């Protein structure tokens, strides 16, 4: 995907950056083009180890407020995952990190979106249960300072309670929308009123947990293991959008891969691993708010990234419109 936020380096420039910042050189094997925000390269280091190097946007790039400092957020998440016992959340190993880049190990398996047509219903069901369990273990991670919102100080989007943090997160996107003259299709004051109406439901969240918020199938690697071994999830990637908040928000992106309702395989795996999702009225109200937030984010990011694909723009606006309709229906 082409984007104004992508920073591209020649093989020689990338090699020079890594030698200076990490003390290791590399040979570029390919650019990985699936990402929408950062540039990523598959490389081989001087010692022969394969890896993926992700570059932060250039300093001159316009980014949304929540995107300030998110490379450091991803580095933090990889480190927190690595400290979990027994490899409870599969993920690439963080090999090197600097202000402009990170390098992680190459994962086994295939992104789920590329393997989906090759998986039997039984395998899909088993993987969805495992994904639920992995997500529950991810949600055991909590901030060390007890605050809600985005971890990067550069965003200034954190607070001591979830209602305040989430309201600030929405307000930041509305500010960005004004700056980029984003055609939202809904008045900002309507969005603000919908969020305010959900305040009591947001107040029920009292313990911040790590929310990936981008667990669509392309960010989940799987090994179908059709040689007699059970299928498995080999890793979660792209943790840059993560925030400290309500675990219910995770269901928004997880829904892109299949059913996330109370009787789904995913929720069965989540609860079996110790997670709790109550699906009561307040829970459902919050979930509708998180759909609103993602819809708003998808529309607004089109401006600074320069997206002009008609199909993608239509999808983004439909997502936002559907979320507004869902919240209005709640009364």
Long-range contacts (C-beta under 8 A, 24 or more apart in sequence): 1-33, 1-34, 1-35, 1-36, 2-306, 3-36, 3-37, 3-305, 3-306, 3-307, 4-61, 4-62, 4-304, 4-305, 4-306, 5-37, 5-38, 5-57, 5-61, 5-62, 5-63, 5-67, 5-304, 5-305, 6-35, 6-37, 6-38, 6-39, 6-55, 6-57, 7-38, 7-39, 7-55, 7-56, 7-57, 7-58, 7-61, 8-39, 8-55, 9-39, 9-55, 14-41, 14-43, 14-53, 14-55, 17-100, 17-101, 18-53, 18-96, 18-101, 18-103, 21-96, 21-98, 21-100, 21-101, 22-96, 22-98, 22-103, 24-96, 26-51, 26-53, 34-111, 34-218, 35-238, 36-305, 37-67, 37-240, 37-305, 38-71, 38-240, 42-106, 43-103, 49-95, 49-105, 50-105, 50-106, 51-95, 51-103, 51-104, 51-105, 51-106, 52-92, 52-103, 52-104, 52-105, 52-106, 53-101, 53-102, 53-103, 54-101, 54-102, 54-103, 54-104, 55-100, 55-101, 56-99, 56-100, 56-101, 61-304, 62-304, 63-304, 64-172, 64-173, 64-176, 64-297, 64-300, 64-301, 64-304, 65-155, 65-156, 65-157, 65-172, 65-173, 65-175, 65-176, 66-150, 66-155, 66-157, 66-169, 66-172, 66-173, 66-241, 66-243, 66-297, 67-155, 68-152, 68-154, 68-155, 69-152, 69-153, 69-154, 69-155, 70-150, 70-152, 70-155, 70-240, 70-241, 71-99, 71-100, 71-101, 71-102, 71-240, 72-99, 72-151, 72-152, 73-150, 73-151, 73-152, 73-239, 73-240, 73-242, 74-102, 74-238, 74-239, 74-240, 74-242, 75-102, 76-151, 77-210, 77-212, 77-239, 77-242, 78-102, 78-104, 78-239, 80-141, 80-210, 81-138, 81-141, 84-137, 84-140, 84-141, 88-134, 88-137, 88-140, 89-134, 89-137, 89-138, 89-236, 90-134, 90-221, 90-232, 90-233, 90-234, 90-235, 90-236, 91-235, 91-236, 91-237, 91-239, 92-235, 92-237, 104-237, 107-221, 107-234, 107-235, 107-237, 108-221, 108-223, 108-234, 108-235, 109-221, 109-222, 109-223, 109-232, 109-233, 109-234, 109-235, 110-221, 110-222, 110-223, 110-224, 111-217, 111-218, 111-219, 111-220, 111-221, 111-222, 112-217, 112-218, 112-220, 112-221, 112-222, 112-257, 113-216, 113-217, 113-218, 114-218, 115-222, 115-224, 116-217, 118-224, 119-222, 119-224, 119-231, 123-224, 123-231, 124-258, 125-265, 126-230, 126-231, 126-265, 127-222, 127-231, 127-232, 127-233, 128-257, 128-258, 128-259, 128-264, 128-265, 128-266, 128-269, 129-265, 129-266, 129-268, 129-269, 129-272, 130-231, 130-232, 130-233, 130-269, 131-215, 131-220, 131-233, 131-254, 131-257, 131-266, 131-269, 132-265, 132-266, 132-267, 132-268, 132-269, 132-270, 132-271, 132-272, 132-273, 132-275, 133-269, 133-270, 133-272, 133-273, 134-233, 134-236, 134-273, 135-212, 135-215, 135-250, 135-254, 135-266, 135-270, 135-275, 136-269, 136-270, 136-271, 136-273, 136-274, 136-275, 137-273, 138-210, 138-212, 138-236, 139-209, 139-210, 139-211, 139-247, 139-250, 139-275, 140-209, 140-274, 141-209, 141-210, 142-207, 142-208, 142-209, 142-210, 142-244, 143-208, 143-210, 143-244, 146-208, 147-208, 147-244, 148-205, 148-208, 148-243, 148-244, 148-245, 149-243, 149-244, 149-245, 150-243, 150-244, 151-242, 151-243, 151-244, 158-244, 161-203, 162-202, 162-203, 162-205, 162-206, 162-208, 162-245, 162-246, 163-199, 163-202, 163-203, 165-244, 165-245, 166-195, 166-202, 166-245, 166-289, 166-293, 167-195, 167-196, 167-199, 167-202, 169-243, 169-293, 170-195, 170-292, 170-293, 170-296, 173-293, 173-296, 173-297, 173-300, 174-296, 176-300, 176-303, 176-304, 177-296, 177-299, 177-300, 177-303, 179-303, 180-300, 180-303, 180-304, 181-303, 182-299, 182-300, 182-302, 182-303, 183-299, 183-317, 184-296, 184-299, 184-300, 184-320, 185-299, 185-317, 185-320, 185-321, 186-320, 186-321, 186-324, 190-324, 191-292, 191-296, 191-324, 194-289, 194-292, 194-324, 194-327, 194-328, 195-289, 195-292, 197-327, 198-285, 198-286, 198-288, 198-289, 198-327, 200-282, 201-281, 201-282, 201-283, 201-285, 201-286, 201-289, 202-246, 202-286, 202-289, 204-282, 204-286, 205-245, 205-246, 205-248, 205-286, 208-244, 208-245, 209-244, 209-245, 209-246, 209-247, 210-242, 210-243, 210-244, 211-242, 211-243, 211-244, 211-245, 211-246, 211-247, 211-249, 211-250, 212-236, 212-239, 212-241, 212-242, 212-250, 212-253, 213-241, 213-242, 213-243, 213-249, 213-250, 213-252, 213-253, 213-294, 214-238, 214-239, 214-240, 214-241, 214-242, 214-253, 215-250, 215-253, 215-254, 215-257, 216-253, 216-254, 216-256, 216-257, 217-256, 217-257, 220-257, 246-286, 246-290, 247-275, 247-277, 248-277, 248-283, 248-286, 248-287, 248-290, 249-286, 249-287, 249-290, 249-293, 251-277, 251-287, 251-290, 252-287, 252-290, 252-291, 252-293, 252-294, 253-294, 284-330, 285-330, 288-323, 288-326, 288-327, 288-330, 289-327, 291-319, 291-322, 291-323, 291-326, 292-320, 292-323, 292-324, 292-326, 292-327, 294-319, 294-323, 295-319, 295-320, 295-321, 295-322, 295-323, 295-324, 296-320, 296-323
